């Protein structure tokens, strides 16, 4: 079931989120002891990103080690899997879905991958955390990477995914999907501190 009653309602929320991102990215305070930027998605849903956007490229050591050549080859399937497929396999096997409310006691907390909760070598986070980690993994391998705020065409749900080479890395999908199958409202730039764009950069 969709979170909002109509496509127009979902788009309004995405546009509101865009204004929060554009207003709050530059000079964003860190989660480490400083007061975070506070914005709102709607009047009953306070949003605290708790994010230092300059740190969102940083991966935990446990994940960084898996991106070296030999461990990455371990995830190759029987066919000639692309590097994107193998990166998704690594992330899927080292990620456990846990909501921000359970993890941090509040909604919509964005943390750098290196600052996310790790339990037994696995990241515990929500769908946005998954996309943020996927983007950092792509960049660590020298691949193009963006975040995309989407309204998925196939089921109308609002979601953030990582995008690379025209493909989406989506926690809810076992396989990669073409990003054109999503109704993308906003793309991040190469640096997340820059204003987000309505067009992809790769």
C-alpha positions in Angstrom: 0.0 0.0 0.0 1.3 3.4 -0.9 2.2 5.8 1.9 0.3 8.7 0.2 -3.2 8.5 -1.4 -2.3 9.8 -4.8 0.6 10.3 -7.2 0.2 14.1 -6.7 0.5 13.7 -3.0 3.7 11.6 -3.3 5.2 14.2 -5.7 4.4 17.0 -3.3 6.3 15.2 -0.5 9.3 14.6 -2.8 9.3 18.3 -3.8 9.2 19.2 -0.1 12.0 16.8 0.6 14.0 18.4 -2.2 13.7 21.8 -0.6 15.0 20.3 2.7 18.0 18.8 0.9 18.7 22.0 -1.0 18.5 24.1 2.2 20.3 21.7 4.5 23.1 20.1 2.6 25.8 22.8 2.7 27.5 23.1 6.0 25.4 20.3 7.5 26.4 19.6 11.1 27.7 16.3 12.1 25.8 13.7 14.1 28.8 13.6 16.6 27.6 15.9 19.3 26.5 18.9 17.3 22.9 20.0 16.7 21.6 18.6 13.4 19.6 20.4 10.7 15.9 19.9 11.3 13.4 20.0 8.5 9.9 18.5 8.0 8.3 16.2 5.4 4.9 17.1 6.7 3.5 18.6 9.9 3.3 15.3 11.7 6.6 13.8 10.5 9.6 15.7 11.9 12.8 14.9 10.1 16.3 14.9 11.6 19.0 13.9 9.1 21.8 13.8 11.7 24.3 13.9 8.8 27.6 15.3 7.9 27.3 15.0 4.1 31.1 15.2 3.7 31.3 11.7 5.4 28.8 9.9 3.2 31.5 8.4 1.0 33.2 6.7 3.9 32.7 2.9 4.3 33.2 0.7 7.4 36.4 -1.3 7.3 34.5 -4.5 7.2 32.8 -3.5 4.0 35.9 -1.9 2.5 37.8 -5.1 2.8 35.2 -6.9 0.8 35.7 -4.6 -2.2 39.3 -5.6 -2.8 39.8 -7.8 -5.9 39.9 -11.3 -4.5 36.9 -11.0 -2.1 34.9 -9.3 -4.9 35.7 -12.2 -7.2 34.3 -14.6 -4.6 30.9 -13.2 -5.3 31.0 -13.9 -9.0 28.1 -16.2 -10.0 28.2 -19.1 -12.5 27.9 -16.6 -15.3 29.9 -13.5 -16.1 28.4 -11.3 -13.5 28.9 -7.6 -13.9 30.7 -5.7 -11.1 27.4 -4.0 -10.2 25.7 -7.4 -9.7 28.6 -8.5 -7.5 28.5 -5.3 -5.5 24.8 -5.8 -4.9 25.4 -9.4 -3.7 28.0 -8.2 -1.2 25.7 -5.5 0.1 22.7 -7.8 0.3 24.6 -10.3 2.3 26.0 -7.7 4.7 22.9 -5.6 5.3 20.0 -6.2 7.7 16.9 -4.0 7.4 16.2 -2.1 10.6 14.0 1.1 10.7 15.4 4.4 11.9 12.8 4.4 14.6 14.2 1.1 16.0 17.9 2.1 15.4 17.8 5.7 16.7 14.4 6.3 18.2 13.3 8.8 15.5 12.4 8.9 11.8 14.7 9.6 8.8 18.2 9.6 10.3 20.9 9.7 7.5 24.3 8.5 8.7 27.6 8.0 6.9 28.2 4.3 6.2 31.2 4.4 8.5 28.9 5.7 11.3 26.0 3.2 10.8 25.2 0.5 13.3 27.2 -2.7 12.7 26.3 -6.0 14.3 28.4 -9.2 13.5 29.9 -7.5 10.5 26.5 -6.5 9.0 25.1 -3.0 8.6 21.8 -2.5 10.3 19.8 0.2 8.5 16.8 1.2 6.4 16.2 1.6 2.7 17.9 5.0 2.6 20.9 3.7 4.5 21.1 0.8 1.9 21.2 3.3 -1.0 23.8 5.5 0.8 26.0 2.5 1.3 25.5 1.3 -2.3 26.6 4.7 -3.5 29.7 4.7 -1.3 30.6 1.1 -2.5 30.3 2.2 -6.2 32.5 5.2 -5.7 35.1 3.0 -3.8 35.3 0.9 -6.9 35.7 3.9 -9.2 32.2 3.5 -10.7 29.8 6.4 -11.4 27.2 6.7 -8.6 24.3 8.9 -7.6 21.4 8.7 -5.2 17.9 9.0 -6.8 14.7 10.0 -5.0 12.0 8.0 -6.9 8.3 7.3 -7.2 8.5 3.7 -8.6 6.5 3.2 -11.7 5.8 -0.5 -11.0 4.1 0.0 -7.6 3.9 3.7 -6.9 6.1 3.6 -3.7 8.4 6.4 -2.7 12.0 5.3 -2.4 15.7 6.3 -2.5 18.0 4.1 -4.5 21.6 4.2 -5.8 22.0 4.6 -9.5 25.0 3.7 -11.8 25.2 3.2 -15.5 21.5 3.5 -16.0 20.8 0.8 -13.3 19.2 1.1 -9.9 20.5 -0.7 -6.8 17.3 -1.2 -4.8 17.1 -3.0 -1.5 13.6 -4.3 -2.4 14.7 -5.9 -5.6 16.8 -9.1 -5.9 18.2 -8.0 -9.3 19.2 -4.7 -10.8 16.5 -2.7 -12.5 16.8 0.0 -15.2 16.5 3.4 -13.5 14.0 4.4 -16.2 11.5 2.0 -14.6 11.4 4.5 -11.7 9.8 7.9 -11.8 12.9 9.8 -10.6 12.2 13.2 -9.1 15.8 14.1 -8.0 19.3 12.9 -8.5 22.2 13.8 -6.2 25.4 15.4 -7.7 28.9 14.0 -7.5 29.2 15.6 -4.1 26.1 15.3 -1.9 26.7 18.8 -0.6 25.7 20.3 -4.0 22.1 21.0 -4.8 20.3 17.9 -6.2 19.2 17.9 -9.8 16.2 16.7 -11.8 18.6 15.1 -14.4 21.2 12.4 -14.0 24.9 13.2 -14.5 25.8 9.8 -16.0 
